[in-house]
Amino acid sequence: MKREQLKRAAFTVILLLVAACGRPALRIDFEKYTLDNGLDVILHEDRSDPIVSVALVYHVGSNREEPGRTGFAHLFEHILFQESENVGQDQFFQLIQQAGGTLNGFTFEDGTVYFEIVPKNALEMVLWMESDRMGYLLSTVTQEAFENQQDVVQNEKRYRVDNRPYGHTDFVIGKALYPEDHPYNWQVIGSFEDLRAASLEDVKNFFLKWYGPHNATLVIAGDFDATQTKAWVEKYFGEIRSSGTVSDPAPRPVQFVETRRYFHEDNFAQSPELNMVFPTVEGYTSDSYALEMLAELLATGKRAPLYQVIVEDEKLAPSASAGQNGMEIAGSFNFRVRAFPEADLTTVEAAIFKALDRFEEEGFTDRDLERIKTKTETAFYNAISSIFSKALQLGLYNEYNGTPGFLAQDLQNYLDVTREDVLRVYEQYIKDRPYVLTSFVPRGRSDLVAENSERFPIEEESLIAASPTRGSESTPAEFEAPANPSSFDRSVMPSFGPDPDLKLPEIWHAELENGIPVAGIVHDELPLVRFAITLRGGQLLDATDQVGVANLVSDLLMEGTRNRTPRELEEAIDDLGASIVVLTGRETMTVQAGCLASKFEATFDLALEILLEPRWDQQEFDRLKAQNLEAIHRSKANPATIAVNTFNRLLYGEAHISSIPILGTTNSVEGITIDDLKDYYKRSFSASVAHVAVVGAVTRSQALAAFQGLEADWPAGEVAFPELPATPVIEQARLYFVDVPGAKQSQLRIGNLSLAYTDPDYYPAYVMNYKLGGSFTSTLNMILREEKGYTYGARSGFSGTANPGPFVASAAVQSRTTFESLTIFREELASYSEGVSDENITFTRNALVKSNARAFETLGALRGMIGRILLYDLPDDYVRQRVQYVQQFDAREHQRLARQYIDPGRMIYLVVGDAATQLEPLRQLGLGEPIVLEVE
């Protein structure tokens, strides 16, 4: 038993991770000890920011469940956020957010994790709360609370599975790959039927067995006093009773003799998808590491045989993927190809085998393997670049490998994989082995199914029959939770220490000779650097009848340079262990990169080559154009994407560039030629519209030395920006409906065009909206999700740029609640301008001011802050100025802003859902006759 091997041990470890590519050693020191009740505790001190992350890892996921009793672990993930004996209803989110923190949790096949990231003065409160739901939860789990969270879970399934393309794929693979009694046979979210059939006693007994100190690891990472923290841990967790020891589950890899072939006609899919899944081995084994390397060699990059055969040679799909999924007790290796609309999956299956034949014939070089190891190593360090990510990894390593020190061994295991290992696992698990094959095709296109497949039965939820689970007429049996006495009064919430001082990072500025402004922050905790070269323009410089050109430019820039083929460019990036991408936004195009500090100059030179020396490869252009057309085609069946695109057309009007997706439309992209891309580049790429942001372990002088090429080789020409047309004026609210037959949820969008980011009222409006729909505990979310159980989440917010952007309130609600949900939105939007309580004003102040303690921890956050300063001409201390504004924010200011910017009588109301069941009731909403629109 992995974690029992080190029980009762108390020790301190200094972990040195030494990079194979010349990077200096990274020191991670931690202390591990075990309480008398079996709780493992790990402390990792890091004083770089005045924050603390707490992660509680329970060794219980869906693999601890039994047939007929599934979904319990995921259900408890939700229930534990409700209340406990001493923490009131919905106070977990309320208290953490008011302290300036954030929190969440997630469940996977093998475990459940709860975490918080808070300013350091809130640590004791977090330990009080986490201990209360570990030891003092069950008396609050009533039948009503049980049913409420079943509704939330059902809406999560509708959102993640039922109402999106290919949502049932993992369900079919799990059922086909694993026997009925195998814990990976069912999905983490479980079965509605099992949850409905479960009694309160069933779920509480499940909690008692698995959610205790005997089956968990508590990790505290960040800026804290170790002596005081140990005393708090002993006080709050030490007296919680253990429910006895539990054993780690034994590995249960599966094998079968013959290939199993199934298909499903998908209501939302626009293109066919093939999966070939081979049973393999559990994670953290030598074979699993080798299988991960094999997947990279087979599918990642232009040298990969899957790419060469499926994408380049036979042009069956825009991409192809492979991956090893090594879990705690079993594993699987999956090939996935989401093909072009008319590609039959029999041909796709044959193409995968052609790729495997090519792999056997041509093999791979030692350099190929080393390149993957370099990428893996860089990714590993990026994955522990924040306080939370370190806390999480230490906890997971302890639970599943017996020690947090496995962090170093995990990386080394990847680096130790040999050529012989890769070839061996290919022979052992893939070559000539039986597999599970699934064909997911658009409804009515069974002609595309891979040959000799049988239909897999999937029971679709009835739109008419669907109803909330609450309101059961039966009286549940009483369940008496075991008493857990305490030596102190747990109802008293710990007091806070003084708030940490707001310490903004020091920003340096410079201007290159060609006028490019540069800004940077030195942050050398990790030997990493991130930088971005941003150009104003992006989609804004597309012609309205050729939208998609800018996006294709950014894609094609990554496909080779003047002196490098696409494959050579890809390999040069991989050799550095770097990442470089070019992204198009509404109003910007950005070259973003991340690398080791030791590789900064070489990575910047490569980014500069990409930016200034495009290759304009016709073959790659043709491939990317087909890929984008396919992405547009697929988006037409996704209700969420339909809602976003339709709302933007209504909001901006068809003549406005922002009414069209950045990808473009089928008509606009079909007409684009490579000459259009060259023309866009010629008129849009100029030093006059560029700025550079750099953060990490690089000094000002080092950065400016690297930027000399940018200064010398890029002149500052004039870029002409178009005058944007006027947008429609909304004189009165109107209701629009887009029919997606069979949709299990209705996508709701409500709003109007509002403020630009540069408007003096933009940030004040953000503050005003915070309580309405800007956080988990917002009014909209608490009513629609927590009180009613209609949705998995409801929100609202402003999203301006240099030009005015929308105010949007949105949710994906259960279809049968569409009318009620729209009514609630209208009522809450209307009443919000009447004012909010002083308590809510105080909550907003605290949440927004105190959260700055954790706002600038990561390199990504720092780069984002500099980017905003440069793009919107903000002062370096704009964060401090915003803090001062929030501290003075009051009810009068709230009411001024709400009355000015939230007027539900002059908004667009959009529903994307099933017209057959939802359209008729909406005629009674009071918004006039619904205007029915086509998806296009």
Disulfide bonds with the S-S distance in Angstrom:
none
